[in-house]
Amino acid sequence: MVTPTIQRRRLGNALRRAREAAGKNQDEAAEVIDSAGSKISRLELGQSGIRLTDLKLLLDFYGVPPEEAEPLRELARAGRQRGRWTGYRNVVPDWFRQYLDLEADAAEIRWYQSEVIPGILQTEPYIRAIIEGDDVDRQTAVRLDRQKVIDRPDGPELNFILSESALRRDLGDRATMREQLSHIATLANRPNITIQVFPLDAQTYVTSSYNFITLRFGQEVASDVVYLETFTDADYLDSPEAIRAYNRLWGRLQAAALGPAESRRLILRIADEMK
């Protein structure tokens, strides 16, 4: 089932194209619905829903014909539904719930991680070792629930590049790390998962001081998204320029990393060192 976040992104993309085709700017569109240009920006980015009355005003302003307007109304209705992660509102901030919906709907996920093991690969003891704050049980439940995407028959292709330093960082205790690394090595055998390690002695310097995730969708579904997380917030980049830049960066990281087979051997070797 396509999540409300993706429905909002579909609608946002369609409205942006309609506005641009009509030769209107965001401030002009905002005046039509008695709002600020920032609301049109959030709408076109899929970050907020829209009332059907406001949608009709915009579609009329853009000159969208009736036969094209009805599918957009359906998207607007679907985008206002509650997402599956709403029940975790007290432990999952709004900016991250959007990512969780995108993760569930992606056709491919490319994940570069330099400091910790990616959440979708984490074992429960590792999760509990790194989570801070209150309600550890519910935060752990969210992370484990996310991992169901790995086993879905229609789940995404998952590609990871992990820094060797993340594998060697002793979080929890050595038994926790050994179990975590063995789990990663097991997942690396799955046909939909590719795991590469960026070694400490890599001869190539690649400029990437922070982690990123690229979520790829079929163009009929939504545009690709690069997710950049900070300590208190996140950025969602979907401009063609940003996507191309991060695709190039991914290619450079991939070329400098060990191949999948060699990476798995290194992971098992590090796990053995944890005994």
Secondary structure, DSSP 8 states (H G I E B T S, - for coil): ---HHHHHHHHHHHHHHHHHHTT--HHHHHHHTT--HHHHHHHHTTSS---HHHHHHHHHHHT--HHHHHHHHHHHHHHTS--TTGGGTTTS-HHHHHHHHHHHH-SEEEEEESSS--GGG--HHHHHHH--SS-HHHHHHHHHHHGGGGT-TT--EEEEEEEHHHHH---S-HHHHHHHHHHHHHHTTSTTEEEEEE-TT-SS-----S-EEEEE--TTT---EEEEE-SS-EEEE--HHHHHHHHHHHHHHHHHS--HHHHHHHHHHHHHHT-
